[in-house]
Amino acid sequence: MVNPRQMLKDMANTIKLARKSDKDDYMQHLRLVVLGMGTIGGIGFIIQFTFAVINLGHR
């Protein structure tokens, strides 16, 4: 069974050790997220366009 006091101590230690990202780190993560979203959106567009062209998609 989980000890609530130990769990709270662990949470406090995690918060103490966590640090705020600097601007370069933030920008790199932002670029990766935007690239991932763009890739997924592009794949979805290609699939939708392909099905629309061969009349299996929206009528």
PDBQT receptor file of N, H, CA, C and O in Angstrom, charges set to zero:
ATOM      1  N   MET A   1       0.844  -1.184   0.000  1.00  0.00    +0.000 N 
ATOM      2  CA  MET A   1       0.000   0.000   0.000  1.00  0.00    +0.000 C 
ATOM      3  C   MET A   1       0.889   1.248   0.000  1.00  0.00    +0.000 C 
ATOM      4  O   MET A   1       1.984   1.247   0.563  1.00  0.00    +0.000 OA
ATOM      5  N   VAL A   2       0.405   2.286  -0.629  1.00  0.00    +0.000 N 
ATOM      6  H   VAL A   2      -0.484   2.286  -1.086  1.00  0.00    +0.000 HD
ATOM      7  CA  VAL A   2       1.182   3.505  -0.787  1.00  0.00    +0.000 C 
ATOM      8  C   VAL A   2       1.094   4.347   0.487  1.00  0.00    +0.000 C 
ATOM      9  O   VAL A   2       0.013   4.570   1.031  1.00  0.00    +0.000 OA
ATOM     10  N   ASN A   3       2.246   4.802   0.942  1.00  0.00    +0.000 N 
ATOM     11  H   ASN A   3       3.124   4.621   0.500  1.00  0.00    +0.000 HD
ATOM     12  CA  ASN A   3       2.318   5.666   2.117  1.00  0.00    +0.000 C 
ATOM     13  C   ASN A   3       2.059   7.110   1.672  1.00  0.00    +0.000 C 
ATOM     14  O   ASN A   3       2.834   7.650   0.883  1.00  0.00    +0.000 OA
ATOM     15  N   PRO A   4       0.984   7.750   2.162  1.00  0.00    +0.000 N 
ATOM     16  CA  PRO A   4       0.660   9.118   1.713  1.00  0.00    +0.000 C 
ATOM     17  C   PRO A   4       1.755  10.137   2.028  1.00  0.00    +0.000 C 
ATOM     18  O   PRO A   4       2.016  11.031   1.224  1.00  0.00    +0.000 OA
ATOM     19  N   ARG A   5       2.396  10.010   3.189  1.00  0.00    +0.000 N 
ATOM     20  H   ARG A   5       2.185   9.283   3.843  1.00  0.00    +0.000 HD
ATOM     21  CA  ARG A   5       3.461  10.971   3.535  1.00  0.00    +0.000 C 
ATOM     22  C   ARG A   5       4.633  10.845   2.573  1.00  0.00    +0.000 C 
ATOM     23  O   ARG A   5       5.170  11.847   2.100  1.00  0.00    +0.000 OA
ATOM     24  N   GLN A   6       5.025   9.606   2.286  1.00  0.00    +0.000 N 
ATOM     25  H   GLN A   6       4.589   8.792   2.670  1.00  0.00    +0.000 HD
ATOM     26  CA  GLN A   6       6.150   9.386   1.365  1.00  0.00    +0.000 C 
ATOM     27  C   GLN A   6       5.795   9.900  -0.029  1.00  0.00    +0.000 C 
ATOM     28  O   GLN A   6       6.634  10.479  -0.718  1.00  0.00    +0.000 OA
ATOM     29  N   MET A   7       4.543   9.681  -0.437  1.00  0.00    +0.000 N 
ATOM     30  H   MET A   7       3.861   9.210   0.123  1.00  0.00    +0.000 HD
ATOM     31  CA  MET A   7       4.113  10.151  -1.750  1.00  0.00    +0.000 C 
ATOM     32  C   MET A   7       4.180  11.680  -1.817  1.00  0.00    +0.000 C 
ATOM     33  O   MET A   7       4.628  12.230  -2.823  1.00  0.00    +0.000 OA
ATOM     34  N   LEU A   8       3.746  12.366  -0.770  1.00  0.00    +0.000 N 
ATOM     35  H   LEU A   8       3.383  11.919   0.047  1.00  0.00    +0.000 HD
ATOM     36  CA  LEU A   8       3.819  13.829  -0.745  1.00  0.00    +0.000 C 
ATOM     37  C   LEU A   8       5.260  14.310  -0.753  1.00  0.00    +0.000 C 
ATOM     38  O   LEU A   8       5.576  15.300  -1.411  1.00  0.00    +0.000 OA
ATOM     39  N   LYS A   9       6.156  13.612  -0.018  1.00  0.00    +0.000 N 
ATOM     40  H   LYS A   9       5.900  12.807   0.517  1.00  0.00    +0.000 HD
ATOM     41  CA  LYS A   9       7.583  13.970  -0.040  1.00  0.00    +0.000 C 
ATOM     42  C   LYS A   9       8.154  13.807  -1.437  1.00  0.00    +0.000 C 
ATOM     43  O   LYS A   9       8.910  14.655  -1.911  1.00  0.00    +0.000 OA
ATOM     44  N   ASP A  10       7.786  12.699  -2.103  1.00  0.00    +0.000 N 
ATOM     45  H   ASP A  10       7.172  12.010  -1.718  1.00  0.00    +0.000 HD
ATOM     46  CA  ASP A  10       8.266  12.467  -3.468  1.00  0.00    +0.000 C 
ATOM     47  C   ASP A  10       7.771  13.560  -4.418  1.00  0.00    +0.000 C 
ATOM     48  O   ASP A  10       8.519  14.036  -5.272  1.00  0.00    +0.000 OA
ATOM     49  N   MET A  11       6.514  13.949  -4.262  1.00  0.00    +0.000 N 
ATOM     50  H   MET A  11       5.906  13.562  -3.568  1.00  0.00    +0.000 HD
ATOM     51  CA  MET A  11       5.969  15.028  -5.106  1.00  0.00    +0.000 C 
ATOM     52  C   MET A  11       6.711  16.339  -4.862  1.00  0.00    +0.000 C 
ATOM     53  O   MET A  11       7.035  17.060  -5.805  1.00  0.00    +0.000 OA
ATOM     54  N   ALA A  12       6.974  16.639  -3.606  1.00  0.00    +0.000 N 
ATOM     55  H   ALA A  12       6.711  16.053  -2.840  1.00  0.00    +0.000 HD
ATOM     56  CA  ALA A  12       7.684  17.880  -3.271  1.00  0.00    +0.000 C 
ATOM     57  C   ALA A  12       9.098  17.857  -3.856  1.00  0.00    +0.000 C 
ATOM     58  O   ALA A  12       9.565  18.864  -4.390  1.00  0.00    +0.000 OA
ATOM     59  N   ASN A  13       9.782  16.708  -3.755  1.00  0.00    +0.000 N 
ATOM     60  H   ASN A  13       9.403  15.891  -3.321  1.00  0.00    +0.000 HD
ATOM     61  CA  ASN A  13      11.128  16.601  -4.329  1.00  0.00    +0.000 C 
ATOM     62  C   ASN A  13      11.102  16.775  -5.838  1.00  0.00    +0.000 C 
ATOM     63  O   ASN A  13      11.985  17.417  -6.406  1.00  0.00    +0.000 OA
ATOM     64  N   THR A  14      10.100  16.208  -6.488  1.00  0.00    +0.000 N 
ATOM     65  H   THR A  14       9.383  15.686  -6.026  1.00  0.00    +0.000 HD
ATOM     66  CA  THR A  14       9.990  16.351  -7.940  1.00  0.00    +0.000 C 
ATOM     67  C   THR A  14       9.809  17.815  -8.325  1.00  0.00    +0.000 C 
ATOM     68  O   THR A  14      10.431  18.292  -9.274  1.00  0.00    +0.000 OA
ATOM     69  N   ILE A  15       8.963  18.522  -7.592  1.00  0.00    +0.000 N 
ATOM     70  H   ILE A  15       8.459  18.134  -6.821  1.00  0.00    +0.000 HD
ATOM     71  CA  ILE A  15       8.731  19.940  -7.886  1.00  0.00    +0.000 C 
ATOM     72  C   ILE A  15       9.997  20.756  -7.639  1.00  0.00    +0.000 C 
ATOM     73  O   ILE A  15      10.299  21.678  -8.396  1.00  0.00    +0.000 OA
ATOM     74  N   LYS A  16      10.737  20.423  -6.587  1.00  0.00    +0.000 N 
ATOM     75  H   LYS A  16      10.492  19.674  -5.972  1.00  0.00    +0.000 HD
ATOM     76  CA  LYS A  16      11.986  21.141  -6.295  1.00  0.00    +0.000 C 
ATOM     77  C   LYS A  16      13.023  20.922  -7.391  1.00  0.00    +0.000 C 
ATOM     78  O   LYS A  16      13.763  21.841  -7.743  1.00  0.00    +0.000 OA
ATOM     79  N   LEU A  17      13.076  19.700  -7.931  1.00  0.00    +0.000 N 
ATOM     80  H   LEU A  17      12.475  18.954  -7.646  1.00  0.00    +0.000 HD
ATOM     81  CA  LEU A  17      14.080  19.382  -8.943  1.00  0.00    +0.000 C 
ATOM     82  C   LEU A  17      13.692  19.880 -10.337  1.00  0.00    +0.000 C 
ATOM     83  O   LEU A  17      14.558  20.067 -11.192  1.00  0.00    +0.000 OA
ATOM     84  N   ALA A  18      12.407  20.093 -10.565  1.00  0.00    +0.000 N 
ATOM     85  H   ALA A  18      11.703  19.942  -9.871  1.00  0.00    +0.000 HD
ATOM     86  CA  ALA A  18      11.953  20.549 -11.877  1.00  0.00    +0.000 C 
ATOM     87  C   ALA A  18      12.465  21.962 -12.126  1.00  0.00    +0.000 C 
ATOM     88  O   ALA A  18      12.520  22.791 -11.218  1.00  0.00    +0.000 OA
ATOM     89  N   ARG A  19      12.833  22.211 -13.363  1.00  0.00    +0.000 N 
ATOM     90  H   ARG A  19      12.789  21.537 -14.100  1.00  0.00    +0.000 HD
ATOM     91  CA  ARG A  19      13.309  23.548 -13.704  1.00  0.00    +0.000 C 
ATOM     92  C   ARG A  19      12.543  24.054 -14.914  1.00  0.00    +0.000 C 
ATOM     93  O   ARG A  19      12.054  23.274 -15.731  1.00  0.00    +0.000 OA
ATOM     94  N   LYS A  20      12.448  25.356 -15.011  1.00  0.00    +0.000 N 
ATOM     95  H   LYS A  20      12.845  25.989 -14.347  1.00  0.00    +0.000 HD
ATOM     96  CA  LYS A  20      11.753  25.963 -16.138  1.00  0.00    +0.000 C 
ATOM     97  C   LYS A  20      12.657  25.891 -17.363  1.00  0.00    +0.000 C 
ATOM     98  O   LYS A  20      13.860  26.139 -17.279  1.00  0.00    +0.000 OA
ATOM     99  N   SER A  21      12.060  25.548 -18.501  1.00  0.00    +0.000 N 
ATOM    100  H   SER A  21      11.083  25.347 -18.569  1.00  0.00    +0.000 HD
ATOM    101  CA  SER A  21      12.834  25.458 -19.737  1.00  0.00    +0.000 C 
ATOM    102  C   SER A  21      13.292  26.844 -20.170  1.00  0.00    +0.000 C 
ATOM    103  O   SER A  21      12.582  27.830 -19.977  1.00  0.00    +0.000 OA
ATOM    104  N   ASP A  22      14.486  26.912 -20.756  1.00  0.00    +0.000 N 
ATOM    105  H   ASP A  22      15.064  26.111 -20.912  1.00  0.00    +0.000 HD
ATOM    106  CA  ASP A  22      14.924  28.193 -21.296  1.00  0.00    +0.000 C 
ATOM    107  C   ASP A  22      14.295  28.392 -22.673  1.00  0.00    +0.000 C 
ATOM    108  O   ASP A  22      13.630  27.497 -23.196  1.00  0.00    +0.000 OA
ATOM    109  N   LYS A  23      14.509  29.561 -23.249  1.00  0.00    +0.000 N 
ATOM    110  H   LYS A  23      15.049  30.287 -22.825  1.00  0.00    +0.000 HD
ATOM    111  CA  LYS A  23      13.832  29.914 -24.496  1.00  0.00    +0.000 C 
ATOM    112  C   LYS A  23      14.230  28.974 -25.636  1.00  0.00    +0.000 C 
ATOM    113  O   LYS A  23      13.378  28.611 -26.447  1.00  0.00    +0.000 OA
ATOM    114  N   ASP A  24      15.494  28.574 -25.718  1.00  0.00    +0.000 N 
ATOM    115  H   ASP A  24      16.186  28.869 -25.059  1.00  0.00    +0.000 HD
ATOM    116  CA  ASP A  24      15.935  27.684 -26.797  1.00  0.00    +0.000 C 
ATOM    117  C   ASP A  24      15.254  26.320 -26.700  1.00  0.00    +0.000 C 
ATOM    118  O   ASP A  24      14.813  25.762 -27.705  1.00  0.00    +0.000 OA
ATOM    119  N   ASP A  25      15.174  25.792 -25.481  1.00  0.00    +0.000 N 
ATOM    120  H   ASP A  25      15.532  26.245 -24.664  1.00  0.00    +0.000 HD
ATOM    121  CA  ASP A  25      14.482  24.514 -25.266  1.00  0.00    +0.000 C 
ATOM    122  C   ASP A  25      13.016  24.624 -25.674  1.00  0.00    +0.000 C 
ATOM    123  O   ASP A  25      12.477  23.750 -26.354  1.00  0.00    +0.000 OA
ATOM    124  N   TYR A  26      12.387  25.710 -25.246  1.00  0.00    +0.000 N 
ATOM    125  H   TYR A  26      12.824  26.419 -24.694  1.00  0.00    +0.000 HD
ATOM    126  CA  TYR A  26      10.972  25.920 -25.550  1.00  0.00    +0.000 C 
ATOM    127  C   TYR A  26      10.754  26.012 -27.058  1.00  0.00    +0.000 C 
ATOM    128  O   TYR A  26       9.823  25.404 -27.586  1.00  0.00    +0.000 OA
ATOM    129  N   MET A  27      11.592  26.754 -27.745  1.00  0.00    +0.000 N 
ATOM    130  H   MET A  27      12.348  27.248 -27.316  1.00  0.00    +0.000 HD
ATOM    131  CA  MET A  27      11.436  26.917 -29.192  1.00  0.00    +0.000 C 
ATOM    132  C   MET A  27      11.650  25.593 -29.920  1.00  0.00    +0.000 C 
ATOM    133  O   MET A  27      10.955  25.309 -30.896  1.00  0.00    +0.000 OA
ATOM    134  N   GLN A  28      12.601  24.780 -29.460  1.00  0.00    +0.000 N 
ATOM    135  H   GLN A  28      13.165  25.010 -28.667  1.00  0.00    +0.000 HD
ATOM    136  CA  GLN A  28      12.832  23.481 -30.087  1.00  0.00    +0.000 C 
ATOM    137  C   GLN A  28      11.610  22.577 -29.911  1.00  0.00    +0.000 C 
ATOM    138  O   GLN A  28      11.185  21.920 -30.861  1.00  0.00    +0.000 OA
ATOM    139  N   HIS A  29      11.048  22.542 -28.711  1.00  0.00    +0.000 N 
ATOM    140  H   HIS A  29      11.393  23.076 -27.939  1.00  0.00    +0.000 HD
ATOM    141  CA  HIS A  29       9.851  21.734 -28.483  1.00  0.00    +0.000 C 
ATOM    142  C   HIS A  29       8.673  22.253 -29.302  1.00  0.00    +0.000 C 
ATOM    143  O   HIS A  29       7.897  21.471 -29.851  1.00  0.00    +0.000 OA
ATOM    144  N   LEU A  30       8.544  23.566 -29.381  1.00  0.00    +0.000 N 
ATOM    145  H   LEU A  30       9.175  24.202 -28.935  1.00  0.00    +0.000 HD
ATOM    146  CA  LEU A  30       7.467  24.157 -30.170  1.00  0.00    +0.000 C 
ATOM    147  C   LEU A  30       7.595  23.769 -31.643  1.00  0.00    +0.000 C 
ATOM    148  O   LEU A  30       6.605  23.419 -32.286  1.00  0.00    +0.000 OA
ATOM    149  N   ARG A  31       8.823  23.832 -32.176  1.00  0.00    +0.000 N 
ATOM    150  H   ARG A  31       9.627  24.117 -31.655  1.00  0.00    +0.000 HD
ATOM    151  CA  ARG A  31       9.035  23.436 -33.574  1.00  0.00    +0.000 C 
ATOM    152  C   ARG A  31       8.668  21.972 -33.805  1.00  0.00    +0.000 C 
ATOM    153  O   ARG A  31       8.041  21.633 -34.809  1.00  0.00    +0.000 OA
ATOM    154  N   LEU A  32       9.060  21.110 -32.873  1.00  0.00    +0.000 N 
ATOM    155  H   LEU A  32       9.569  21.386 -32.058  1.00  0.00    +0.000 HD
ATOM    156  CA  LEU A  32       8.743  19.687 -33.020  1.00  0.00    +0.000 C 
ATOM    157  C   LEU A  32       7.240  19.438 -32.967  1.00  0.00    +0.000 C 
ATOM    158  O   LEU A  32       6.714  18.634 -33.737  1.00  0.00    +0.000 OA
ATOM    159  N   VAL A  33       6.552  20.123 -32.062  1.00  0.00    +0.000 N 
ATOM    160  H   VAL A  33       6.979  20.775 -31.436  1.00  0.00    +0.000 HD
ATOM    161  CA  VAL A  33       5.100  19.946 -31.952  1.00  0.00    +0.000 C 
ATOM    162  C   VAL A  33       4.409  20.440 -33.227  1.00  0.00    +0.000 C 
ATOM    163  O   VAL A  33       3.522  19.770 -33.757  1.00  0.00    +0.000 OA
ATOM    164  N   VAL A  34       4.817  21.611 -33.715  1.00  0.00    +0.000 N 
ATOM    165  H   VAL A  34       5.537  22.155 -33.285  1.00  0.00    +0.000 HD
ATOM    166  CA  VAL A  34       4.209  22.152 -34.930  1.00  0.00    +0.000 C 
ATOM    167  C   VAL A  34       4.513  21.245 -36.122  1.00  0.00    +0.000 C 
ATOM    168  O   VAL A  34       3.641  21.015 -36.960  1.00  0.00    +0.000 OA
ATOM    169  N   LEU A  35       5.724  20.735 -36.205  1.00  0.00    +0.000 N 
ATOM    170  H   LEU A  35       6.432  20.923 -35.524  1.00  0.00    +0.000 HD
ATOM    171  CA  LEU A  35       6.073  19.818 -37.287  1.00  0.00    +0.000 C 
ATOM    172  C   LEU A  35       5.228  18.549 -37.220  1.00  0.00    +0.000 C 
ATOM    173  O   LEU A  35       4.746  18.073 -38.247  1.00  0.00    +0.000 OA
ATOM    174  N   GLY A  36       5.046  18.003 -36.029  1.00  0.00    +0.000 N 
ATOM    175  H   GLY A  36       5.438  18.390 -35.194  1.00  0.00    +0.000 HD
ATOM    176  CA  GLY A  36       4.222  16.806 -35.864  1.00  0.00    +0.000 C 
ATOM    177  C   GLY A  36       2.776  17.057 -36.254  1.00  0.00    +0.000 C 
ATOM    178  O   GLY A  36       2.161  16.242 -36.941  1.00  0.00    +0.000 OA
ATOM    179  N   MET A  37       2.234  18.191 -35.813  1.00  0.00    +0.000 N 
ATOM    180  H   MET A  37       2.734  18.853 -35.255  1.00  0.00    +0.000 HD
ATOM    181  CA  MET A  37       0.850  18.519 -36.165  1.00  0.00    +0.000 C 
ATOM    182  C   MET A  37       0.697  18.728 -37.669  1.00  0.00    +0.000 C 
ATOM    183  O   MET A  37      -0.292  18.299 -38.264  1.00  0.00    +0.000 OA
ATOM    184  N   GLY A  38       1.668  19.381 -38.273  1.00  0.00    +0.000 N 
ATOM    185  H   GLY A  38       2.471  19.730 -37.790  1.00  0.00    +0.000 HD
ATOM    186  CA  GLY A  38       1.629  19.589 -39.718  1.00  0.00    +0.000 C 
ATOM    187  C   GLY A  38       1.713  18.283 -40.485  1.00  0.00    +0.000 C 
ATOM    188  O   GLY A  38       1.035  18.102 -41.496  1.00  0.00    +0.000 OA
ATOM    189  N   THR A  39       2.550  17.372 -40.000  1.00  0.00    +0.000 N 
ATOM    190  H   THR A  39       3.101  17.520 -39.179  1.00  0.00    +0.000 HD
ATOM    191  CA  THR A  39       2.689  16.068 -40.648  1.00  0.00    +0.000 C 
ATOM    192  C   THR A  39       1.384  15.286 -40.574  1.00  0.00    +0.000 C 
ATOM    193  O   THR A  39       0.927  14.739 -41.578  1.00  0.00    +0.000 OA
ATOM    194  N   ILE A  40       0.788  15.233 -39.395  1.00  0.00    +0.000 N 
ATOM    195  H   ILE A  40       1.160  15.678 -38.580  1.00  0.00    +0.000 HD
ATOM    196  CA  ILE A  40      -0.482  14.518 -39.234  1.00  0.00    +0.000 C 
ATOM    197  C   ILE A  40      -1.575  15.168 -40.081  1.00  0.00    +0.000 C 
ATOM    198  O   ILE A  40      -2.372  14.471 -40.709  1.00  0.00    +0.000 OA
ATOM    199  N   GLY A  41      -1.613  16.489 -40.097  1.00  0.00    +0.000 N 
ATOM    200  H   GLY A  41      -0.965  17.055 -39.587  1.00  0.00    +0.000 HD
ATOM    201  CA  GLY A  41      -2.594  17.192 -40.926  1.00  0.00    +0.000 C 
ATOM    202  C   GLY A  41      -2.376  16.926 -42.407  1.00  0.00    +0.000 C 
ATOM    203  O   GLY A  41      -3.336  16.743 -43.155  1.00  0.00    +0.000 OA
ATOM    204  N   GLY A  42      -1.121  16.905 -42.833  1.00  0.00    +0.000 N 
ATOM    205  H   GLY A  42      -0.341  17.054 -42.225  1.00  0.00    +0.000 HD
ATOM    206  CA  GLY A  42      -0.808  16.616 -44.232  1.00  0.00    +0.000 C 
ATOM    207  C   GLY A  42      -1.226  15.213 -44.633  1.00  0.00    +0.000 C 
ATOM    208  O   GLY A  42      -1.779  15.009 -45.714  1.00  0.00    +0.000 OA
ATOM    209  N   ILE A  43      -0.965  14.251 -43.768  1.00  0.00    +0.000 N 
ATOM    210  H   ILE A  43      -0.515  14.417 -42.891  1.00  0.00    +0.000 HD
ATOM    211  CA  ILE A  43      -1.364  12.868 -44.051  1.00  0.00    +0.000 C 
ATOM    212  C   ILE A  43      -2.886  12.782 -44.151  1.00  0.00    +0.000 C 
ATOM    213  O   ILE A  43      -3.413  12.132 -45.054  1.00  0.00    +0.000 OA
ATOM    214  N   GLY A  44      -3.587  13.433 -43.233  1.00  0.00    +0.000 N 
ATOM    215  H   GLY A  44      -3.158  13.961 -42.500  1.00  0.00    +0.000 HD
ATOM    216  CA  GLY A  44      -5.051  13.436 -43.282  1.00  0.00    +0.000 C 
ATOM    217  C   GLY A  44      -5.569  14.086 -44.549  1.00  0.00    +0.000 C 
ATOM    218  O   GLY A  44      -6.523  13.598 -45.153  1.00  0.00    +0.000 OA
ATOM    219  N   PHE A  45      -4.947  15.187 -44.957  1.00  0.00    +0.000 N 
ATOM    220  H   PHE A  45      -4.172  15.584 -44.466  1.00  0.00    +0.000 HD
ATOM    221  CA  PHE A  45      -5.370  15.857 -46.190  1.00  0.00    +0.000 C 
ATOM    222  C   PHE A  45      -5.154  14.965 -47.397  1.00  0.00    +0.000 C 
ATOM    223  O   PHE A  45      -6.028  14.866 -48.258  1.00  0.00    +0.000 OA
ATOM    224  N   ILE A  46      -4.003  14.315 -47.472  1.00  0.00    +0.000 N 
ATOM    225  H   ILE A  46      -3.293  14.395 -46.773  1.00  0.00    +0.000 HD
ATOM    226  CA  ILE A  46      -3.712  13.434 -48.610  1.00  0.00    +0.000 C 
ATOM    227  C   ILE A  46      -4.718  12.287 -48.677  1.00  0.00    +0.000 C 
ATOM    228  O   ILE A  46      -5.196  11.944 -49.758  1.00  0.00    +0.000 OA
ATOM    229  N   ILE A  47      -5.039  11.697 -47.536  1.00  0.00    +0.000 N 
ATOM    230  H   ILE A  47      -4.651  11.975 -46.657  1.00  0.00    +0.000 HD
ATOM    231  CA  ILE A  47      -6.010  10.600 -47.516  1.00  0.00    +0.000 C 
ATOM    232  C   ILE A  47      -7.380  11.100 -47.965  1.00  0.00    +0.000 C 
ATOM    233  O   ILE A  47      -8.030  10.467 -48.796  1.00  0.00    +0.000 OA
ATOM    234  N   GLN A  48      -7.821  12.232 -47.420  1.00  0.00    +0.000 N 
ATOM    235  H   GLN A  48      -7.293  12.747 -46.744  1.00  0.00    +0.000 HD
ATOM    236  CA  GLN A  48      -9.126  12.770 -47.794  1.00  0.00    +0.000 C 
ATOM    237  C   GLN A  48      -9.164  13.140 -49.273  1.00  0.00    +0.000 C 
ATOM    238  O   GLN A  48     -10.147  12.859 -49.959  1.00  0.00    +0.000 OA
ATOM    239  N   PHE A  49      -8.114  13.759 -49.758  1.00  0.00    +0.000 N 
ATOM    240  H   PHE A  49      -7.316  13.987 -49.201  1.00  0.00    +0.000 HD
ATOM    241  CA  PHE A  49      -8.058  14.156 -51.164  1.00  0.00    +0.000 C 
ATOM    242  C   PHE A  49      -8.077  12.932 -52.076  1.00  0.00    +0.000 C 
ATOM    243  O   PHE A  49      -8.768  12.920 -53.094  1.00  0.00    +0.000 OA
ATOM    244  N   THR A  50      -7.315  11.905 -51.706  1.00  0.00    +0.000 N 
ATOM    245  H   THR A  50      -6.753  11.915 -50.879  1.00  0.00    +0.000 HD
ATOM    246  CA  THR A  50      -7.262  10.684 -52.511  1.00  0.00    +0.000 C 
ATOM    247  C   THR A  50      -8.635  10.039 -52.609  1.00  0.00    +0.000 C 
ATOM    248  O   THR A  50      -9.064   9.660 -53.698  1.00  0.00    +0.000 OA
ATOM    249  N   PHE A  51      -9.334   9.911 -51.474  1.00  0.00    +0.000 N 
ATOM    250  H   PHE A  51      -8.985  10.219 -50.589  1.00  0.00    +0.000 HD
ATOM    251  CA  PHE A  51     -10.662   9.305 -51.501  1.00  0.00    +0.000 C 
ATOM    252  C   PHE A  51     -11.660  10.181 -52.243  1.00  0.00    +0.000 C 
ATOM    253  O   PHE A  51     -12.572   9.655 -52.881  1.00  0.00    +0.000 OA
ATOM    254  N   ALA A  52     -11.515  11.493 -52.179  1.00  0.00    +0.000 N 
ATOM    255  H   ALA A  52     -10.774  11.920 -51.660  1.00  0.00    +0.000 HD
ATOM    256  CA  ALA A  52     -12.418  12.385 -52.908  1.00  0.00    +0.000 C 
ATOM    257  C   ALA A  52     -12.194  12.247 -54.410  1.00  0.00    +0.000 C 
ATOM    258  O   ALA A  52     -13.150  12.299 -55.184  1.00  0.00    +0.000 OA
ATOM    259  N   VAL A  53     -10.950  12.072 -54.827  1.00  0.00    +0.000 N 
ATOM    260  H   VAL A  53     -10.174  12.030 -54.198  1.00  0.00    +0.000 HD
ATOM    261  CA  VAL A  53     -10.647  11.959 -56.252  1.00  0.00    +0.000 C 
ATOM    262  C   VAL A  53     -11.199  10.653 -56.821  1.00  0.00    +0.000 C 
ATOM    263  O   VAL A  53     -11.687  10.631 -57.950  1.00  0.00    +0.000 OA
ATOM    264  N   ILE A  54     -11.127   9.584 -56.064  1.00  0.00    +0.000 N 
ATOM    265  H   ILE A  54     -10.730   9.602 -55.146  1.00  0.00    +0.000 HD
ATOM    266  CA  ILE A  54     -11.607   8.307 -56.598  1.00  0.00    +0.000 C 
ATOM    267  C   ILE A  54     -13.052   8.021 -56.158  1.00  0.00    +0.000 C 
ATOM    268  O   ILE A  54     -13.515   6.884 -56.246  1.00  0.00    +0.000 OA
ATOM    269  N   ASN A  55     -13.750   9.041 -55.693  1.00  0.00    +0.000 N 
ATOM    270  H   ASN A  55     -13.374   9.965 -55.621  1.00  0.00    +0.000 HD
ATOM    271  CA  ASN A  55     -15.164   8.983 -55.335  1.00  0.00    +0.000 C 
ATOM    272  C   ASN A  55     -15.501   7.944 -54.265  1.00  0.00    +0.000 C 
ATOM    273  O   ASN A  55     -16.573   7.341 -54.319  1.00  0.00    +0.000 OA
ATOM    274  N   LEU A  56     -14.633   7.728 -53.319  1.00  0.00    +0.000 N 
ATOM    275  H   LEU A  56     -13.762   8.218 -53.276  1.00  0.00    +0.000 HD
ATOM    276  CA  LEU A  56     -14.956   6.867 -52.202  1.00  0.00    +0.000 C 
ATOM    277  C   LEU A  56     -15.182   7.677 -50.936  1.00  0.00    +0.000 C 
ATOM    278  O   LEU A  56     -15.601   7.138 -49.912  1.00  0.00    +0.000 OA
ATOM    279  N   GLY A  57     -14.911   8.938 -51.007  1.00  0.00    +0.000 N 
ATOM    280  H   GLY A  57     -14.571   9.376 -51.839  1.00  0.00    +0.000 HD
ATOM    281  CA  GLY A  57     -15.032   9.806 -49.831  1.00  0.00    +0.000 C 
ATOM    282  C   GLY A  57     -16.386  10.465 -49.779  1.00  0.00    +0.000 C 
ATOM    283  O   GLY A  57     -17.419   9.806 -49.897  1.00  0.00    +0.000 OA
ATOM    284  N   HIS A  58     -16.373  11.767 -49.603  1.00  0.00    +0.000 N 
ATOM    285  H   HIS A  58     -15.534  12.302 -49.507  1.00  0.00    +0.000 HD
ATOM    286  CA  HIS A  58     -17.606  12.545 -49.460  1.00  0.00    +0.000 C 
ATOM    287  C   HIS A  58     -18.327  12.616 -50.783  1.00  0.00    +0.000 C 
ATOM    288  O   HIS A  58     -17.707  12.738 -51.839  1.00  0.00    +0.000 OA
ATOM    289  N   ARG A  59     -19.649  12.537 -50.718  1.00  0.00    +0.000 N 
ATOM    290  H   ARG A  59     -20.153  12.437 -49.860  1.00  0.00    +0.000 HD
ATOM    291  CA  ARG A  59     -20.437  12.562 -51.960  1.00  0.00    +0.000 C 
ATOM    292  C   ARG A  59     -21.039  13.905 -52.194  1.00  0.00    +0.000 C 
ATOM    293  O   ARG A  59     -21.733  14.106 -53.191  1.00  0.00    +0.000 OA
TER     294      ARG A  59
